Amino acid sequence: MIKSMTGYGKSSYEFKGKKVSVEIKALNSKQLDINIKAPFIYRDAEPEMRNILVQKLERGKADVYIIAHYPDNFASHTLNKSLYYKYHDELADLIKETQDKTRELLPVIMQLPDIMKQDREENGDAEKDLLLNALAEAADKLDACRANEGRMLFEDMEKRLALIEGMISYIEPFEIQRTENLKNKLRTSLLTADAECKIDKNRFEQEIIYYLEKMDFTEEKIRLKKHCGYFSETLRDVASNGKKLSFIAQEMGREINTLGAKANDFEIQKFVVQMKDELEKVKEQLMNIL
């Protein structure tokens, strides 16, 4: 069954007091385009995240948002004690050497680099499995969303396909009259020309037959019906195949255009215009098919 390329999926998990949400938004794109926006502590997991998304999304522009929500009482920094003692000993030795006792050590040490370390950074590897599982769950939810939209697109395209096939049958009653009109037009031309010069009527009749055969669009109708059937069959495939459907729609368009070029009849042309209109709507929908 077909799937839409647009969709949305969300998942979340909790780890050491913080809550992390994972959201994926997918839009149309010919290729798979992944854009991950995440806190720096999750950057090491990005290659694995991309592998999961490549396996599950196939095509489309996917924006991934990973947001960490910390409680108000979350201790984001702790004192780097080992570095503190190192700074303290070095500064104490310096004070002894210079005999400068005008400054307290604590305020000075607290301004030195890396004296405070971030606990959040230490959680990156420990929570990687939770993150990857949440990402996979969000991707599965997005896929389900795509399938739901795909069902609606399926119904719409089936309806338009039925209209195109119906118009092929609507054309048939006008074909006999169209053929007679072409013959009368050619005979009128013959009488006008015969009044001016002698024309081999047998040869002319052969030319009429040749011309009518050339203007016949029976083959185009047959091929168009077959393309419609193949399109409908592909719509029902287990796998979604938007590219294949687009190729079939192109072939349908060629047959409709040829039919219109050969029609030479106002009533038939009206149905051709309607078929083109319905096919364009189908093509617009195909731009959103996976």
HELIX and SHEET records of a PDB file:
HELIX    1   1 PHE A   40  ALA A   45  5                                   6    
HELIX    2   2 GLU A   46  LEU A   57  1                                  12    
HELIX    3   3 LYS A   81  THR A   98  1                                  18    
HELIX    4   4 LEU A  105  MET A  110  1                                   6    
HELIX    5   5 ASP A  119  GLU A  122  1                                   4    
HELIX    6   6 LYS A  128  ASP A  194  1                                  67    
HELIX    7   7 LYS A  201  MET A  215  1                                  15    
HELIX    8   8 THR A  218  LEU A  235  1                                  18    
HELIX    9   9 GLY A  242  ALA A  263  1                                  22    
HELIX   10  10 PHE A  266  LEU A  286  1                                  21    
SHEET    1   A 4 GLY A   7  PHE A  15  0                                        
SHEET    2   A 4 LYS A  18  LEU A  27 -1                                        
SHEET    3   A 4 GLY A  60  HIS A  69 -1                                        
SHEET    4   A 4 LEU A  32  LYS A  37  1                                        
SHEET    1   B 2 HIS A  77  LEU A  79  0                                        
SHEET    2   B 2 MET A 116  GLN A 118 -1                                        
END                                                                             
